[in-house]
Amino acid sequence: MSVKSLGMNKAIFLVSHLQICKLLLESDMYDRLLKKNMSTLENKVVLITGASKGIGAGIAKAMAQAGAKVVVNYLQDKKAADAIVEQIRDADGTALSIQADITHVQEVKRLFQELKNAFGRLDVLVNNAGVYKFEPLELVTASEFNRQFTQNVWGTLLPIQESLNYFDQQGGSIINISSVASVKATPMSVLYTASKSAVDGMTRSLSKELASKKIRVNSILPGPTQTAGNPIEGTDMEGYIVGQTPLGRIGQPQDTSGLAVFLASDEAFWITGQKIVASGGFD
Ligand SMILES: NC(=O)c1ccc[n+]([C@@H]2O[C@H](COP(=O)([O-])OP(=O)(O)OC[C@H]3O[C@@H](n4cnc5c(N)ncnc54)[C@H](OP(=O)(O)O)[C@@H]3O)[C@@H](O)[C@H]2O)c1
């Protein structure tokens, strides 16, 4: 091919692409393409428990970016929760922070009532707030058992129970943030593994029970993720985890956000009762 004909081909290529761009800008096709990608959750109201930091904060930002109105629940760190709300609003999203302990019946009732007062409806509940502690069996105590099961199991069940008063006849999506620890055999994790396995059990059972209300229930099982609660980077665990992770790094909070947005969206309409691992292959 001569240099001259290559130049001509490039010119034809450029002109045809400019014409396509012009057509896209003149029609509403560009808007519709953008909308499809950016507003999957337009008009949906999403509640994320424990969203002031870590994985919950990552999910809150991604849900808002996809067009949802977001409630950022937190326990005590108002400053962190408000900072997430501010980041969402700065990006033209809609969000509100609401303090409530998700293990207390009255506080959970107030949380949902405040959500309804602000946004009028509920479409998606993400049960993210959870605690963990890794220790050998010999050190396990009744109080640590109660702490992990109260927070991880009761603190998931209670918001789901209350949410039934708020989902309308269109139903919705419940996403339980479990852990890869429920499927990957992990030493020093007897309580955490047991509590997250219980969460997955609830996901399975409730997916059957709530299907008639058009409510889908799924679990996301993140792998080890760098968060305020689990600061892995720079510790002895980092090398071990990276070595066991085929994709070759520690997880970051945003690594599970895309999956959460998908499960929240109508595009996941046929998916319920599933546990989906998002761990870079650490499983
Ligand atoms: N990080 C990991 O490696 C990892 C891996 C797999 C699964 N997970 C799961 O992912 C979830 C989030 O973990 P994370 O590491 O992102 O957590 P994190 O950084 O420790 O943040 C915990 C969040 O939960 C909130 N919270 C705690 N107790 C609460 C309560 N009783 N009521 C309401 N909110 C409460 C905290 O609020 P305040 O800020 O107000 O205290 C904070 O927003 C947990 O369920 C965890 O088991 C984590």
The ligand as an SDF file (V2000), in Angstrom:
LIG
                    3D

 48 52  0  0  0  0  0  0  0  0999 V2000
  -12.8110   -5.6630   54.7880 N   0  0  0  0  0  0  0  0  0  0  0  0
  -12.7620   -6.9470   54.4280 C   0  0  0  0  0  0  0  0  0  0  0  0
  -11.6780   -7.5500   54.2490 O   0  0  0  0  0  0  0  0  0  0  0  0
  -14.0420   -7.7120   54.2070 C   0  0  0  0  0  0  0  0  0  0  0  0
  -13.9910   -8.9050   53.4550 C   0  0  0  0  0  0  0  0  0  0  0  0
  -15.1660   -9.6170   53.2540 C   0  0  0  0  0  0  0  0  0  0  0  0
  -16.3540   -9.1620   53.7830 C   0  0  0  0  0  0  0  0  0  0  0  0
  -16.3650   -8.0130   54.4970 N   0  0  0  0  0  0  0  0  0  0  0  0
  -17.6600   -7.5680   55.0370 C   0  0  0  0  0  0  0  0  0  0  0  0
  -17.9710   -6.3030   54.4570 O   0  0  0  0  0  0  0  0  0  0  0  0
  -18.7000   -5.5220   55.3940 C   0  0  0  0  0  0  0  0  0  0  0  0
  -18.0140   -4.1710   55.5790 C   0  0  0  0  0  0  0  0  0  0  0  0
  -16.6860   -4.3770   56.0230 O   0  0  0  0  0  0  0  0  0  0  0  0
  -15.6380   -3.1620   56.0760 P   0  0  0  0  0  0  0  0  0  0  0  0
  -14.2930   -3.7620   56.2840 O   0  0  0  0  0  0  0  0  0  0  0  0
  -15.8770   -2.2590   54.9390 O   0  0  0  0  0  0  0  0  0  0  0  0
  -16.1140   -2.4430   57.4450 O   0  0  0  0  0  0  0  0  0  0  0  0
  -15.5120   -1.2050   58.2540 P   0  0  0  0  0  0  0  0  0  0  0  0
  -14.4630   -0.4930   57.4570 O   0  0  0  0  0  0  0  0  0  0  0  0
  -15.1570   -1.7230   59.6010 O   0  0  0  0  0  0  0  0  0  0  0  0
  -16.8030   -0.2480   58.3810 O   0  0  0  0  0  0  0  0  0  0  0  0
  -17.8910   -0.7150   59.1330 C   0  0  0  0  0  0  0  0  0  0  0  0
  -19.1000    0.1300   58.8370 C   0  0  0  0  0  0  0  0  0  0  0  0
  -20.2160   -0.4380   59.5320 O   0  0  0  0  0  0  0  0  0  0  0  0
  -20.7880    0.5380   60.3800 C   0  0  0  0  0  0  0  0  0  0  0  0
  -21.3570   -0.1440   61.5510 N   0  0  0  0  0  0  0  0  0  0  0  0
  -20.7420   -0.9580   62.4310 C   0  0  0  0  0  0  0  0  0  0  0  0
  -21.6230   -1.4150   63.3250 N   0  0  0  0  0  0  0  0  0  0  0  0
  -22.8210   -0.8720   63.0180 C   0  0  0  0  0  0  0  0  0  0  0  0
  -24.1250   -0.9340   63.5850 C   0  0  0  0  0  0  0  0  0  0  0  0
  -24.3630   -1.6930   64.6700 N   0  0  0  0  0  0  0  0  0  0  0  0
  -25.1200   -0.2330   63.0090 N   0  0  0  0  0  0  0  0  0  0  0  0
  -24.8960    0.5270   61.9050 C   0  0  0  0  0  0  0  0  0  0  0  0
  -23.6870    0.6260   61.3250 N   0  0  0  0  0  0  0  0  0  0  0  0
  -22.6640   -0.0610   61.8760 C   0  0  0  0  0  0  0  0  0  0  0  0
  -19.6670    1.5120   60.7060 C   0  0  0  0  0  0  0  0  0  0  0  0
  -20.2120    2.7690   61.1040 O   0  0  0  0  0  0  0  0  0  0  0  0
  -19.2970    3.8780   61.9200 P   0  0  0  0  0  0  0  0  0  0  0  0
  -18.3070    4.3650   60.8900 O   0  0  0  0  0  0  0  0  0  0  0  0
  -20.2560    4.9310   62.3140 O   0  0  0  0  0  0  0  0  0  0  0  0
  -18.6630    3.1620   63.0470 O   0  0  0  0  0  0  0  0  0  0  0  0
  -18.9780    1.5530   59.3230 C   0  0  0  0  0  0  0  0  0  0  0  0
  -19.7050    2.3730   58.4460 O   0  0  0  0  0  0  0  0  0  0  0  0
  -18.8020   -6.3550   56.6690 C   0  0  0  0  0  0  0  0  0  0  0  0
  -20.0310   -7.0370   56.6980 O   0  0  0  0  0  0  0  0  0  0  0  0
  -17.6560   -7.3470   56.5330 C   0  0  0  0  0  0  0  0  0  0  0  0
  -17.8940   -8.5270   57.2540 O   0  0  0  0  0  0  0  0  0  0  0  0
  -15.2530   -7.2750   54.7330 C   0  0  0  0  0  0  0  0  0  0  0  0
  1  2  1  0
  2  3  2  0
  2  4  1  0
  4  5  1  0
  4 48  2  0
  5  6  2  0
  6  7  1  0
  7  8  2  0
  8  9  1  0
  8 48  1  0
  9 10  1  0
  9 46  1  0
 10 11  1  0
 11 12  1  0
 11 44  1  0
 12 13  1  0
 13 14  1  0
 14 15  2  0
 14 16  1  0
 14 17  1  0
 17 18  1  0
 18 19  2  0
 18 20  1  0
 18 21  1  0
 21 22  1  0
 22 23  1  0
 23 24  1  0
 23 42  1  0
 24 25  1  0
 25 26  1  0
 25 36  1  0
 26 27  1  0
 26 35  1  0
 27 28  2  0
 28 29  1  0
 29 30  1  0
 29 35  2  0
 30 31  1  0
 30 32  2  0
 32 33  1  0
 33 34  2  0
 34 35  1  0
 36 37  1  0
 36 42  1  0
 37 38  1  0
 38 39  2  0
 38 40  1  0
 38 41  1  0
 42 43  1  0
 44 45  1  0
 44 46  1  0
 46 47  1  0
M  CHG  2   8   1  16  -1
M  END
$$$$
